[in-house]
Amino acid sequence: MNDRQPLFGYAAPAPLILDAAQRNRVLRNTYWLLALSLVPTVLGAWAGVASNLVLYLRGGVGLVLFLVVAFGFMFAINKTKNSAVGVPVLLAFTFFMGLMISPLIAWALGFRNGPALVMTALGGTAGVFFIMASLATVIKRDLSGLGKWLFVGLLVVVIGSVINLFVHSSTGMLVLSTLAIGVFSFFMLYDVKRIVDGGETNYITATLALYLDIINVFQNLLMLLGIFGGRND
């Protein structure tokens, strides 16, 4: 399998088999599908906040639900990536992810300046993506080796997050959120660069990888903004 197993790492990049026109087509289709995937994400987040889903997604129950359903979706996306079913499955996954981030959004909206925090997090995430995507199109150097370092950083974030579920360290949470923003920002660069170089040949799995990068940057940025900028007065 040439595709990254999302959230946990990358397989080796595929051979460079696409010509420039094909690579541009994959990149263009990826950007279009990525933009489309944000629509069900917003709908899912709205549905989660409106239905008070936050009450049912706390603690271990929410974590187990997320892991089971998310990995099920990722498996289905990889199995259907070359068929007409792949896009609807991906969009269903992004709706699910919207539901999963609704507790965080509900928490942020609980501040007096909550809407501004959410919009700032969205703008900041869009800015990071624009910068990284632009860099990926101008950097000529092969960045395939970067994946190994990013995988190590990802493991640190995942393991640290699991440990922090039990120790409940505020400092640890801040450090992990900051690290996650850095790791997933560079994952954006890595993922777009793979498309530009022809290492990613399927726009559905390319979209999945970039979507996960974006959603992780947004979540952690919103968390930091809420902690440092949330106002209740």
C-alpha positions as semicolon CSV with decimal commas, in nm:
position;residue;x (nm);y (nm);z (nm)
1;M;0,000;0,000;0,000
2;N;0,146;0,337;-0,099
3;D;-0,084;0,554;0,107
4;R;-0,025;0,686;0,453
5;Q;-0,212;0,518;0,731
6;P;-0,366;0,844;0,863
7;L;-0,285;0,957;1,218
8;F;-0,008;0,702;1,265
9;G;0,244;0,724;0,982
10;Y;0,347;0,688;0,623
11;A;0,443;0,408;0,397
12;A;0,726;0,461;0,151
13;P;0,643;0,710;-0,126
14;A;0,528;0,561;-0,456
15;P;0,754;0,578;-0,760
16;L;0,743;0,895;-0,966
17;I;0,534;0,766;-1,255
18;L;0,313;1,063;-1,345
19;D;0,395;1,330;-1,598
20;A;0,345;1,700;-1,519
21;A;-0,008;1,716;-1,659
22;Q;-0,119;1,414;-1,456
23;R;0,040;1,547;-1,138
24;N;-0,134;1,882;-1,185
25;R;-0,464;1,702;-1,237
26;V;-0,422;1,504;-0,914
27;L;-0,333;1,823;-0,726
28;R;-0,628;2,015;-0,873
29;N;-0,875;1,736;-0,796
30;T;-0,734;1,708;-0,445
31;Y;-0,787;2,078;-0,377
32;W;-1,142;2,067;-0,510
33;L;-1,232;1,763;-0,302
34;L;-1,059;1,911;0,002
35;A;-1,272;2,226;-0,028
36;L;-1,584;2,013;-0,070
37;S;-1,495;1,802;0,234
38;L;-1,514;2,108;0,457
39;V;-1,889;2,142;0,391
40;P;-1,991;1,817;0,569
41;T;-1,738;1,898;0,840
42;V;-1,915;2,225;0,915
43;L;-2,254;2,051;0,902
44;G;-2,133;1,779;1,136
45;A;-1,989;2,031;1,382
46;W;-2,314;2,232;1,374
47;A;-2,521;1,917;1,431
48;G;-2,298;1,814;1,720
49;V;-2,318;2,151;1,893
50;A;-2,693;2,188;1,831
51;S;-2,771;1,840;1,967
52;N;-2,548;1,874;2,275
53;L;-2,348;1,575;2,156
54;V;-2,072;1,698;2,384
55;L;-2,257;1,535;2,674
56;Y;-2,201;1,190;2,522
57;L;-1,849;1,228;2,385
58;R;-1,655;1,290;2,702
59;G;-1,383;1,070;2,843
60;G;-1,322;0,711;2,742
61;V;-1,654;0,663;2,565
62;G;-1,582;0,940;2,317
63;L;-1,225;0,818;2,259
64;V;-1,332;0,457;2,193
65;L;-1,611;0,572;1,960
66;F;-1,373;0,793;1,769
67;L;-1,106;0,525;1,726
68;V;-1,347;0,251;1,616
69;V;-1,544;0,461;1,368
70;A;-1,245;0,660;1,239
71;F;-1,037;0,353;1,161
72;G;-1,339;0,190;1,003
73;F;-1,382;0,490;0,773
74;M;-1,012;0,501;0,686
75;F;-1,015;0,135;0,594
76;A;-1,324;0,189;0,377
77;I;-1,172;0,493;0,206
78;N;-0,858;0,302;0,112
79;K;-1,067;0,012;-0,018
80;T;-1,292;0,236;-0,231
81;K;-1,039;0,498;-0,343
82;N;-1,043;0,378;-0,703
83;S;-1,421;0,356;-0,734
84;A;-1,715;0,597;-0,753
85;V;-1,798;0,514;-0,391
86;G;-1,471;0,662;-0,264
87;V;-1,582;1,026;-0,264
88;P;-1,911;0,969;-0,074
89;V;-1,728;0,757;0,184
90;L;-1,470;1,032;0,232
91;L;-1,740;1,297;0,269
92;A;-1,922;1,079;0,524
93;F;-1,597;1,057;0,717
94;T;-1,558;1,436;0,718
95;F;-1,915;1,469;0,853
96;F;-1,820;1,227;1,130
97;M;-1,508;1,432;1,204
98;G;-1,727;1,741;1,231
99;L;-1,930;1,561;1,496
100;M;-1,614;1,461;1,679
101;I;-1,476;1,815;1,700
102;S;-1,811;1,959;1,812
103;P;-1,724;1,927;2,185
104;L;-1,416;2,143;2,131
105;I;-1,613;2,398;1,931
106;A;-1,889;2,402;2,195
107;W;-1,623;2,465;2,460
108;A;-1,476;2,753;2,260
109;L;-1,819;2,901;2,192
110;G;-1,881;2,902;2,565
111;F;-1,646;3,201;2,594
112;R;-1,783;3,549;2,539
113;N;-1,550;3,587;2,242
114;G;-1,606;3,228;2,128
115;P;-1,712;3,300;1,767
116;A;-1,402;3,517;1,721
117;L;-1,181;3,238;1,856
118;V;-1,328;2,987;1,610
119;M;-1,288;3,226;1,317
120;T;-0,931;3,306;1,421
121;A;-0,850;2,934;1,436
122;L;-1,003;2,886;1,091
123;G;-0,808;3,179;0,949
124;G;-0,485;3,065;1,110
125;T;-0,528;2,713;0,975
126;A;-0,601;2,845;0,627
127;G;-0,292;3,064;0,647
128;V;-0,069;2,772;0,749
129;F;-0,207;2,561;0,466
130;F;-0,153;2,837;0,210
131;I;0,208;2,884;0,320
132;M;0,291;2,513;0,324
133;A;0,116;2,442;-0,005
134;S;0,296;2,733;-0,169
135;L;0,632;2,614;-0,037
136;A;0,564;2,264;-0,168
137;T;0,526;2,399;-0,522
138;V;0,853;2,594;-0,521
139;I;1,087;2,371;-0,321
140;K;1,290;2,158;-0,562
141;R;1,457;1,942;-0,299
142;D;1,330;1,588;-0,238
143;L;1,146;1,589;0,096
144;S;1,074;1,217;0,116
145;G;1,315;1,183;0,407
146;L;1,109;1,429;0,608
147;G;0,838;1,167;0,652
148;K;1,050;0,965;0,895
149;W;1,102;1,263;1,126
150;L;0,738;1,360;1,107
151;F;0,639;1,005;1,194
152;V;0,855;1,026;1,508
153;G;0,691;1,357;1,598
154;L;0,350;1,205;1,540
155;L;0,428;0,914;1,771
156;V;0,537;1,158;2,041
157;V;0,208;1,348;2,006
158;V;-0,005;1,032;2,013
159;I;0,176;0,869;2,305
160;G;0,191;1,197;2,496
161;S;-0,181;1,254;2,442
162;V;-0,267;0,907;2,574
163;I;-0,051;0,961;2,881
164;N;-0,205;1,302;2,941
165;L;-0,552;1,146;2,947
166;F;-0,452;0,994;3,280
167;V;-0,225;1,261;3,432
168;H;-0,438;1,563;3,324
169;S;-0,142;1,798;3,301
170;S;-0,228;2,147;3,176
171;T;0,135;2,212;3,088
172;G;0,156;1,882;2,904
173;M;-0,156;1,967;2,707
174;L;-0,011;2,302;2,602
175;V;0,318;2,144;2,496
176;L;0,142;1,868;2,301
177;S;-0,092;2,111;2,125
178;T;0,201;2,329;2,021
179;L;0,396;2,027;1,901
180;A;0,094;1,894;1,712
181;I;0,050;2,224;1,526
182;G;0,414;2,208;1,416
183;V;0,404;1,841;1,316
184;F;0,082;1,861;1,116
185;S;0,184;2,188;0,954
186;F;0,491;2,016;0,813
187;F;0,276;1,717;0,720
188;M;0,086;1,960;0,494
189;L;0,413;2,048;0,323
190;Y;0,508;1,682;0,295
191;D;0,170;1,571;0,158
192;V;0,141;1,845;-0,103
193;K;0,503;1,786;-0,205
194;R;0,428;1,417;-0,261
195;I;0,150;1,513;-0,502
196;V;0,367;1,769;-0,680
197;D;0,646;1,512;-0,720
198;G;0,409;1,238;-0,836
199;G;0,448;1,024;-0,524
200;E;0,074;1,035;-0,456
201;T;-0,136;0,925;-0,752
202;N;-0,485;0,906;-0,600
203;Y;-0,668;1,230;-0,521
204;I;-0,903;1,066;-0,269
205;T;-0,626;0,941;-0,040
206;A;-0,436;1,265;-0,102
207;T;-0,741;1,457;0,018
208;L;-0,773;1,233;0,322
209;A;-0,413;1,299;0,424
210;L;-0,441;1,677;0,383
211;Y;-0,780;1,685;0,553
212;L;-0,636;1,514;0,860
213;D;-0,347;1,759;0,863
214;I;-0,586;2,055;0,849
215;I;-0,830;1,925;1,109
216;N;-0,548;1,854;1,356
217;V;-0,394;2,198;1,313
218;F;-0,737;2,360;1,357
219;Q;-0,821;2,164;1,672
220;N;-0,493;2,233;1,846
221;L;-0,487;2,598;1,742
222;L;-0,841;2,646;1,873
223;M;-0,741;2,478;2,198
224;L;-0,450;2,719;2,249
225;L;-0,659;3,021;2,153
226;G;-0,928;2,919;2,400
227;I;-0,678;2,871;2,682
228;F;-0,488;3,193;2,628
229;G;-0,753;3,416;2,467
230;G;-1,089;3,296;2,595
231;R;-1,277;3,564;2,788
232;N;-1,574;3,516;3,019
233;D;-1,595;3,875;3,151
